[in-house]
Amino acid sequence: MRFRPTPRVRHRLIAGLTTLVLPFAALVGLSTPAAAAEATATYAKTQDWGSGFEGKWTVKNTGTTSISSWTVEWDFPAGTKVTSAWDATVTNSGDHWTAKNLGWNGTLAPGASVSFGFNGSGSGSPANCKLNGASCDGGPTVPGDNPPSAPGTPTASDITDTSVKLSWSAATDDKGIKNYDVLRDGSVVATVTGTTYTNTGLTAGTDYSYSVQARDTGNQTGPVSGARAVRTTGGVVDPPGPAGKTSLGYFVEWGVYGRNYHVKNLVSSGSASKITHINYAFANVKNGQCTMDDSFAAIDKAYTADQSVDGVADTWDQPLRGNFNQLRKLKAKYPHIKILYSVGGWTYSGGFGQAAQNPAAFAESCYKLVEDPRWADVFDGIDIDWEYPNACGLTCDSSGPAAFKNLMSALRTKFGPNNLVTAAITADATAGGKIDAADYGGAAASVDWYNVMTYDFFGAWAKNGPTAPHSPLTPYAGIPQDGFTSSQAIAKLKAKGVPASKLLLGIGFYGRGWTGVTQAAPGGTATGPAAGTYEAGIEDYKVLKTKCPANGTVAGTAYAHCGSDWWSYDTPATIASKMTWAKNQGLGGAFFWEFSGDTANGELVSAIRSGLG
């Protein structure tokens, strides 16, 4: 029952870089190797969006004298090519590619390194690498050796207010390990030759994330290990959420574009201290697998100091940027917050049917996405938003009533007891409706809770009306469809065996409306959807509270008639009454869609927090 705009362009935006080179036919001549200098060139695929990818080469001077210029050559298999590049001049002759330094980045002092990148099409990897005519591993003639393996995920011991001791299992390499880089929150803080390191000078009561990366004798770095979260002792812990209740909000990935809503807004609005959980929406479902949707917004978008949660600007070469890095910083500042990666949603639910054919393989793909070593410390579990199992949403599913239970069971098995596994589910309580179409009662044993989507019951997709509140708490005289209320949905789920403590009541931070309406009370006729900022028939609460103030209440939800427009939406007052109802029902708490619809001072989040107590 949630809608999202068309995905934005996901290509990297390049500012201040001088080169954007499409394939050429001419081959640039090679530079003469610098005398007595040694160097390495290593390659990494930093992004992959299916139809293309982003690659990065790093050239490092491992010798004792300066290098005045560099040229990297490699071969791509047929069908793979560079489409744009930055920080180097990239040309080709057929499948043979050459990259030369620009005027400002050719000189490398001993120990210095420089990187250049490119967008590519196809799926191949480079081969036959040469750097200044010699081997890319620093040898005279032999092609580059294999990079080292990932070290083991570090363990933490001897944790104090200001220090922690880290230990990890050794990496392996065909020519030997030289040393290890220790990364704290994604940045190198030490390079050591052994497999232990004690990090000192830390802040009491603060969360940190540590990982390790090995370097071989050719100075090639391997993949980063898994991340270990560490919280130092002491300090003042931020206040938890409502006592015994979950208060969860959705943060939408695409909100960083037109909505200009970023993780820092959770801090500036005061909302971060009033919630317990965040669902990051959405990952996609393709070919029965969990996949990242917009990698630029998620892991690559650079934030300036004033845009960043902690006031520290991103750098061009840090291993993780974007929303994920900002969420990592948010958790360091508010350690009580847990974050789940939400999969599916209205637009991306079409892939769940295929996923349900092999639940174990789907669960494995989701685990790899959520627990990717680059951001494993960011997420505390997974949320499934399948709209709808064995029923119709944007598309129709016919996977059978047991498919949802099987899928959630496989996810619980894979993610284990120490991760959260949740699901957003339908609130259609009509006889034979969507709640009846899947085994939500049976699946409840595998989930920590359900986000019951008790909103979007009515809207201007019925363009002529009748006007009705999109999130009614209870039935009322004249309601267009029996069974389309929050109370009936909760009652039906309880009757199917779902514990009340595993049900969260849904709140929309937006309204739905019609135009061409002459009747102030619900039940009037209309001519179509009212105008909205992003989509006709829908508008954020922060706009509606002044554009069309509420002047009535029906079934626990506010409504407003202004001019020829009619809107329904929740206000702080109606949220307070809904939270009282939720507590009286013994529910586990509440959730909302989504943060950017709230006011700049987070008044709806505050109402949920106060209402849950």
C-alpha positions in Angstrom: 0.0 0.0 0.0 3.0 2.3 -0.4 3.9 4.1 -3.6 7.3 5.3 -4.7 8.5 7.4 -7.6 10.4 6.2 -10.6 13.9 5.2 -9.6 16.4 7.9 -10.2 19.5 7.7 -12.5 22.1 5.7 -10.6 25.2 6.7 -12.4 28.0 8.4 -10.5 28.0 12.2 -10.8 31.5 13.5 -11.5 32.3 17.1 -10.5 35.6 18.8 -11.0 37.1 16.0 -13.1 38.5 16.6 -16.5 38.0 13.4 -18.4 34.9 11.7 -19.9 36.3 9.5 -22.7 34.3 7.1 -24.8 36.1 4.2 -26.6 38.7 5.4 -29.2 40.4 3.5 -31.9 43.9 4.9 -31.3 46.3 3.3 -28.8 48.4 5.7 -26.7 52.1 4.9 -26.5 53.5 3.6 -23.3 55.5 5.6 -20.9 59.1 4.5 -20.2 59.3 2.8 -16.8 61.0 5.1 -14.2 64.4 3.9 -13.3 64.9 2.2 -10.0 61.2 2.7 -9.2 58.7 -0.1 -8.4 55.0 0.2 -8.5 51.8 -1.8 -8.3 48.4 -1.4 -9.9 45.4 -3.1 -8.3 41.8 -3.2 -9.5 38.4 -3.4 -7.7 34.8 -3.4 -8.9 33.3 -0.9 -6.6 29.7 -1.0 -7.9 27.6 -3.3 -10.0 24.1 -2.3 -11.1 23.4 -5.3 -13.4 23.6 -3.6 -16.8 26.9 -2.0 -15.9 29.5 -1.4 -13.2 32.0 0.9 -11.7 35.7 0.0 -11.6 38.7 1.5 -9.8 42.4 1.2 -10.4 44.9 2.2 -7.7 48.5 2.8 -8.6 51.0 2.8 -5.8 54.7 3.7 -5.8 56.3 0.9 -3.7 59.9 1.8 -4.6 62.4 4.3 -3.2 62.4 6.9 -6.0 59.6 9.1 -7.4 57.6 8.2 -10.4 56.9 11.0 -12.8 54.1 9.4 -14.9 52.1 6.2 -15.1 50.3 4.1 -17.7 48.1 1.2 -16.9 47.1 -1.3 -19.6 44.7 -4.3 -19.5 42.5 -6.4 -21.6 38.8 -6.8 -21.3 36.9 -9.8 -22.7 34.7 -9.1 -25.7 31.5 -7.2 -24.7 33.1 -5.4 -21.8 34.2 -1.8 -22.2 34.7 1.5 -20.5 31.9 4.0 -21.1 33.2 7.0 -19.1 36.2 7.7 -16.8 37.6 10.1 -14.3 41.1 11.0 -13.1 42.8 9.4 -16.1 42.7 9.5 -19.9 41.3 6.1 -21.0 41.5 4.9 -24.6 41.4 1.6 -26.3 42.3 -0.4 -29.3 39.7 -3.2 -29.6 39.6 -5.0 -26.3 43.0 -3.6 -25.1 42.6 -0.6 -22.8 45.1 2.0 -21.7 44.9 4.6 -19.0 47.3 7.5 -18.6 47.7 9.9 -15.8 46.4 13.5 -16.1 48.7 16.5 -15.7 48.1 16.8 -12.0 48.3 13.2 -10.7 51.3 11.6 -12.6 54.0 12.2 -10.0 54.1 9.7 -7.1 56.5 10.0 -4.3 57.7 6.7 -2.6 54.8 5.2 -0.8 52.2 7.5 -2.4 49.2 6.2 -4.4 46.6 7.5 -6.7 43.3 6.1 -8.0 41.2 6.5 -11.1 37.8 5.1 -11.9 35.4 4.4 -14.7 31.9 3.3 -15.5 31.7 0.2 -17.7 29.2 -2.0 -19.5 29.4 -5.8 -19.7 30.4 -8.1 -16.9 34.1 -9.0 -17.6 37.1 -8.5 -15.4 40.5 -7.0 -16.6 43.3 -9.3 -17.4 47.0 -9.0 -18.6 47.6 -5.9 -16.5 50.8 -3.9 -17.1 52.0 -0.8 -15.3 54.5 1.3 -17.2 55.2 -1.7 -19.4 56.0 -4.0 -16.4 54.0 -6.3 -14.2 51.3 -4.7 -12.1 52.5 -6.5 -9.0 55.8 -4.8 -9.1 57.8 -7.6 -10.7 59.8 -7.3 -13.9 57.8 -9.6 -16.3 55.4 -11.9 -14.5 51.7 -10.8 -14.6 50.1 -9.8 -11.3 49.8 -12.4 -8.6 46.6 -13.1 -6.7 45.5 -10.7 -4.0 45.3 -12.0 -0.4 42.1 -13.5 1.1 40.0 -11.7 3.7 41.1 -12.0 7.2 38.7 -13.3 9.8 36.2 -11.0 11.4 38.0 -9.4 14.4 37.1 -10.3 17.9 37.1 -7.7 20.7 38.4 -8.1 24.2 39.7 -6.0 27.1 37.2 -3.2 26.3 37.6 -0.1 28.6 36.3 3.4 28.5 39.0 4.4 26.0 40.5 1.2 24.4 39.8 -2.1 22.9 42.0 -5.1 21.9 41.3 -6.6 18.5 42.3 -10.1 17.3 41.7 -11.8 13.9 42.6 -15.0 12.1 45.3 -14.6 9.4 44.6 -14.1 5.7 46.3 -16.3 3.1 48.2 -15.4 -0.1 50.2 -17.3 -2.7 53.3 -15.1 -2.1 52.9 -14.2 1.6 51.2 -11.5 3.8 53.1 -8.3 4.4 50.8 -6.6 6.9 47.2 -5.7 7.8 45.3 -2.4 7.8 42.9 -2.0 10.7 39.8 0.0 9.8 37.7 1.9 12.3 34.3 3.1 11.0 35.7 2.5 7.5 39.0 4.5 7.8 42.5 3.0 8.4 43.7 3.7 11.9 46.7 1.4 12.0 48.9 -0.9 9.9 50.4 -3.9 11.8 52.4 -7.0 10.9 50.7 -9.3 13.4 47.1 -10.3 13.9 46.3 -8.2 17.0 46.0 -4.5 17.7 44.9 -2.4 20.7 43.2 0.8 19.7 43.5 3.5 22.4 42.3 7.1 22.7 38.6 6.2 22.2 35.6 8.0 23.7 33.7 6.4 26.6 30.2 5.1 25.9 30.7 5.2 22.1 30.0 2.7 19.4 32.7 1.8 16.9 33.0 -0.6 14.0 36.2 -2.5 13.2 37.3 -4.5 10.2 40.7 -5.7 8.8 42.3 -5.8 5.3 45.4 -7.8 4.4 48.2 -6.7 2.1 50.5 -9.1 0.3 54.2 -8.7 -0.5 53.3 -7.1 -3.8 51.4 -4.5 -1.8 48.0 -5.7 -3.1 45.1 -5.4 -0.7 42.5 -8.1 -0.4 38.8 -7.9 0.6 37.8 -6.3 3.9 36.9 -8.7 6.7 33.5 -8.8 8.4 32.8 -5.9 10.8 32.9 -6.1 14.6 30.8 -3.6 16.5 32.3 -2.4 19.8 30.9 -0.1 22.4 33.3 1.3 24.9 32.3 1.3 28.6 31.2 4.4 30.5 29.6 7.5 29.1 26.0 8.6 29.0 23.7 6.4 27.0 21.1 8.2 24.9 17.5 7.6 26.1 15.8 4.5 24.8 12.5 4.5 23.0 9.1 4.1 24.6 9.3 1.7 27.5 8.6 -1.8 26.2 7.1 -0.6 22.9 8.5 -0.4 19.4 8.5 2.9 17.6 9.6 2.4 14.0 9.9 4.6 11.0 10.6 4.0 7.3 13.5 5.9 5.8 13.2 5.9 2.0 16.3 5.6 -0.2 15.0 7.9 -2.9 14.2 10.7 -0.4 17.7 12.1 -0.8 16.7 13.4 -4.3 13.6 15.5 -4.8 12.5 15.4 -1.2 16.0 16.5 0.0 15.5 14.4 3.1 18.7 12.9 4.6 19.7 10.9 7.6 20.8 14.1 9.3 17.2 15.3 9.3 16.5 12.5 11.8 18.8 14.4 14.2 17.8 18.0 13.4 14.1 17.1 13.8 14.7 15.5 17.2 13.2 12.2 15.8 16.2 10.0 16.4 15.9 10.1 20.1 12.2 9.2 20.0 12.3 6.0 17.9 13.6 2.5 18.5 14.0 1.2 14.9 14.4 2.3 11.3 13.4 0.3 8.2 15.6 1.4 5.2 13.5 1.0 2.1 13.9 -0.7 -0.3 16.0 -3.5 -1.6 14.7 -5.0 -4.8 13.8 -8.7 -5.6 15.2 -9.8 -9.0 15.5 -13.4 -10.3 14.4 -14.6 -6.9 17.3 -12.8 -5.1 17.7 -9.8 -2.8 19.5 -7.0 -4.6 20.5 -3.4 -3.8 18.3 -0.9 -5.6 20.0 2.5 -5.9 23.7 2.0 -5.1 24.6 5.7 -5.5 22.1 6.8 -2.8 22.9 3.8 -0.6 26.7 3.6 -0.6 28.3 6.3 -2.9 26.7 9.7 -2.5 29.2 12.1 -0.9 28.1 14.3 2.0 29.7 17.5 3.0 30.5 18.4 6.6 27.3 20.4 7.1 25.2 17.6 5.6 26.7 14.8 7.7 25.3 13.4 10.9 28.6 13.9 12.7 29.8 17.1 10.9 32.6 15.3 9.2 32.7 15.4 5.3 33.1 12.3 3.2 36.3 11.8 1.3 36.6 10.6 -2.3 38.5 7.4 -1.3 36.7 6.2 1.8 35.2 2.7 1.4 31.6 3.5 2.3 29.6 6.7 1.7 25.9 7.4 1.1 23.0 6.6 3.3 24.6 3.5 4.8 27.6 5.5 6.1 25.3 8.2 7.5 23.2 5.5 9.2 26.4 4.1 10.7 27.1 7.6 12.1 23.5 7.8 13.4 23.9 4.6 15.3 27.1 5.8 16.8 25.3 8.9 18.1 22.1 7.1 19.1 23.1 3.5 20.0 19.6 2.5 21.0 18.4 2.6 17.4 18.3 -0.7 15.4 18.1 -0.6 11.6 16.6 -3.2 9.3 17.0 -3.4 5.5 13.5 -3.6 4.0 13.0 -5.6 0.9 10.2 -5.2 -1.7 7.5 -2.6 -1.3 4.7 -1.8 -3.7 7.0 -1.5 -6.7 9.4 -4.4 -6.1 7.0 -7.1 -4.8 6.7 -8.8 -8.2 9.8 -10.8 -7.6 8.7 -12.5 -4.4 6.8 -15.2 -6.3 10.0 -16.5 -7.9 11.8 -16.1 -4.5 9.1 -18.3 -2.9 10.0 -21.2 -5.2 13.4 -21.5 -3.5 13.1 -19.8 0.0 16.5 -21.0 1.2 18.3 -19.5 -1.8 16.4 -16.3 -1.4 17.3 -16.1 2.3 20.9 -16.7 1.4 21.0 -13.9 -1.1 19.3 -11.5 1.5 21.8 -12.5 4.2 24.7 -11.7 1.8 23.2 -8.3 1.0 22.4 -7.3 4.6 25.6 -8.8 6.1 28.0 -7.5 3.4 31.2 -6.8 5.3 31.2 -3.2 4.1 28.1 -2.4 6.0 27.2 -5.4 8.2 27.5 -3.2 11.3 24.8 -0.9 10.0 22.0 -3.4 9.9 20.3 -5.4 12.7 18.1 -7.6 10.5 15.7 -7.7 7.6 12.1 -6.6 6.9 10.0 -8.2 4.1 7.4 -6.1 2.5 5.6 -8.4 0.1 2.5 -6.8 -1.4 0.9 -9.4 -1.4 1.5 -13.1 -0.9 -1.0 -15.2 -2.9 -3.0 -12.0 -3.7 -2.8 -9.0 -6.0 -1.1 -5.6 -5.5 0.8 -3.9 -8.4 1.0 -7.5 -9.8 -0.8 -10.7 -8.8 0.9 -13.6 -7.0 -0.3 -17.2 -7.1 2.4 -18.9 -5.0 -0.1 -20.4 -2.6 -1.1 -19.8 1.0 2.0 -21.5 2.5 4.5 -19.5 0.4 4.8 -16.6 2.9 5.2 -18.9 5.9 7.9 -20.8 4.1 9.8 -17.7 3.1 9.8 -16.2 6.6 10.9 -19.5 8.0 13.8 -19.7 5.7 14.8 -16.1 6.6 14.7 -16.9 10.3 16.8 -20.0 9.8 19.4 -18.1 7.9 19.5 -14.9 10.0 19.4 -16.8 13.3 18.1 -15.6 16.7 20.5 -12.6 17.0 19.0 -10.7 14.0 15.6 -9.2 13.6 13.2 -10.7 11.0 10.0 -8.7 10.5 7.4 -8.2 7.8 5.0 -5.4 6.6 1.7 -7.1 5.9 -1.7 -6.3 4.6 -4.5 -4.9 6.8 -7.3 -6.2 4.5 -9.7 -7.9 6.9 -12.6 -8.5 4.4 -14.0 -11.9 4.2 -11.7 -13.9 1.9 -9.5 -10.9 1.6 -5.7 -10.6 1.6 -5.3 -11.6 5.3 -7.1 -14.8 4.5 -4.9 -15.4 1.4 -1.7 -16.3 3.3 -0.7 -18.1 6.5 0.1 -15.0 8.6 -0.6 -17.0 11.8 1.8 -19.8 10.9 4.5 -17.4 9.8 4.3 -15.4 13.1 6.5 -18.0 14.7 9.4 -16.8 12.5 9.0 -13.1 12.9 9.8 -10.6 15.7 6.8 -8.5 14.6 4.4 -7.5 11.8 4.1 -4.0 10.6 0.3 -4.0 9.8 -0.2 -1.5 7.0 -3.4 0.1 8.5 -3.6 2.9 6.0 -4.4 3.4 2.3 -7.8 1.7 2.8 -9.5 4.4 0.7 -8.1 6.9 -1.8 -8.7 8.8 -5.0 -8.0 5.8 -7.2 -11.8 5.7 -6.8 -11.8 9.1 -8.5 -15.5 9.9 -8.0 -15.4 8.9 -4.3 -17.1 8.5 -2.0 -14.7 10.5 0.2 -13.4 8.4 3.1 -10.6 8.4 5.6 -7.6 6.4 4.3 -6.7 5.2 7.8 -9.9 4.6 9.8 -9.3 3.0 13.2 -12.8 1.6 13.6 -15.9 1.1 11.4 -18.4 3.9 11.0 -21.8 4.5 9.4 -21.4 4.8 5.7 -17.9 3.3 5.4 -17.4 2.2 1.7 -16.1 -1.2 2.5 -16.6 -3.3 5.6 -13.3 -4.9 6.9 -11.2 -1.9 5.8 -10.3 -0.6 9.3 -7.4 -1.0 11.7 -9.4 -2.5 14.5 -10.8 -5.2 12.2 -7.4 -6.1 10.8 -5.8 -6.4 14.2 -8.7 -8.5 15.5 -8.5 -10.9 12.5 -4.8 -11.3 12.9 -5.2 -12.1 16.6 -7.9 -14.7 15.7 -5.4 -16.4 13.3 -3.0 -16.8 16.2 -0.7 -13.8 15.9 0.3 -12.6 19.4 -0.8 -9.0 20.0 2.8 -8.2 21.1 3.9 -9.0 17.5 1.6 -6.5 15.9 2.5 -2.9 15.3 -0.1 -0.4 14.3 0.6 1.6 11.1 0.4 5.4 10.8 0.7 7.3 7.6 2.6 10.6 7.7 0.6 11.8 4.7 -3.0 12.3 3.6 -5.1 11.2 0.7 -7.5 13.5 -1.0 -10.1 14.2 -3.7 -11.1 17.4 -5.6 -14.4 18.5 -6.9 -16.0 17.8 -3.5 -18.8 20.0 -2.1 -19.7 17.9 1.0 -17.6 18.5 4.1 -18.5 15.3 5.8 -17.2 11.9 4.6 -19.2 10.2 1.8 -19.2 13.0 -0.7 -18.7 12.7 -4.5 -15.6 13.9 -6.3 -14.3 14.5 -9.8 -10.8 13.2 -9.3 -7.7 13.2 -7.1 -6.6 16.5 -5.4 -3.3 18.0 -6.5 -0.2 16.8 -4.6 3.4 17.8 -4.5 4.7 14.5 -5.9 1.6 12.6 -7.0 -2.0 13.5 -7.4 -4.2 12.4 -4.5 -1.5 12.2 -1.9 0.3 14.9 0.2 2.6 15.1 3.2 1.3 16.0 6.6 3.8 18.9 6.8 2.0 20.5 3.8 -1.6 19.6 4.7 -1.5 21.0 8.3 -1.3 24.5 6.9 -2.6 24.0 3.3 -5.9 22.3 4.4 -6.2 22.2 8.2 -8.3 19.4 9.8 -11.8 20.5 10.6 -13.4 17.1 11.6 -12.7 13.6 12.8 -14.2 10.3 11.7 -13.3 6.8 12.9 -10.3 8.1 14.8 -8.8 9.9 11.8 -8.9 13.6 10.9 -10.4 15.0 7.7 -10.4 18.5 6.1 -12.6 20.2 3.5 -11.0 23.3 2.0 -12.4 24.8 -1.2 -13.2 21.9 -3.4 -10.6 19.6 -1.9 -11.2 16.9 0.7 -8.4 15.3 2.6 -8.0 12.7 5.4 -4.8 12.4 7.5 -3.6 11.7 11.0 -2.7 14.6 13.3 -0.9 14.6 16.7 -4.3 14.4 18.4 -5.6 11.4 16.4 -2.2 9.7 16.7 -2.5 10.1 20.5 -5.9 8.4 20.5 -4.6 5.6 18.2 -1.6 5.0 20.5 -3.9 4.7 23.5 -6.0 2.2 21.6 -2.8 0.2 20.6 -1.7 0.0 24.2 -5.1 -1.1 25.3 -5.0 -3.9 22.7 -1.6 -5.0 24.0 0.1 -4.3 20.7 3.9 -4.2 20.4 4.0 -0.6 19.4 3.6 1.4 16.2 5.3 2.2 12.9 4.9 4.9 10.3 5.5 5.6 6.6 7.6 7.7 6.4 10.0 10.2 8.0 10.0 12.9 5.3 6.2 13.5 5.6 6.6 14.9 9.2 7.3 18.5 10.1 10.8 19.9 10.5 10.5 19.5 14.3 9.1 15.9 14.1 5.7 16.6 15.7 4.2 13.3 14.5 7.1 11.2 15.7 6.8 13.0 19.0 3.1 12.2 19.2 3.8 8.5 18.7 6.5 8.5 21.4 4.3 10.4 23.9 1.3 8.2 23.1 3.2 4.9 23.6 4.5 6.2 26.9 
